[in-house]
Amino acid sequence: MRLVMARHGQTTLNVGKKFYGELDPDLTALGKEQALDLARKLEQNNFIPDKIYTSAVKRTMVTTQIITEANAYTAEVIHDPRFREKSFGRWEGLDADEIEAKYPDEWWAYIEDAINFQPEGAESYLHFKERINAAFVDAIKTSLHEGLDNLFIIGHNGVLRDLSNRFLETDTGYWDIYFYQGNLHIYDINSLDQLGQGNLLQEII
């Protein structure tokens, strides 16, 4: 089975480099063009998804809608809230300079250990990891059981990076994995036993 993963298009809060895990901003005009670019790349690579998974927020749902309409996809779309981005608590809607000015101790604790430090009100990394792991494994297991040829996941950078580092691009460092908007990451998965062994076929830029 081919698995393709892609990030949603640019949002209004990406422009200001804000932290915004649980916030629900709209796509920008560029973000909508990035979604169309994804649709073109999928078509050029003869990828027709049998099923599409995404989170249940506007930035992923609108990206998905643009792609499916552009390519006339008829695949079932599943909006799984477990694929949502990690919450950053009271930092959400602020950029790095604003966070450092308002919560300097928290900011420098985050700089020292970005994985494990959580701002006040944020989701713990352990909870985040457990829920996205469960969503991903469920999606893969179901798709393999159904004998699907092509699975598409449209998600968030933090989610896709974490899943990829744990299950797919295991020979690449966590901070070296980045899902640029408009890029496709293509993997080959034929059994659950393959997860964690490094399955990246190619990245289409």
Disulfide bonds with the S-S distance in Angstrom:
none
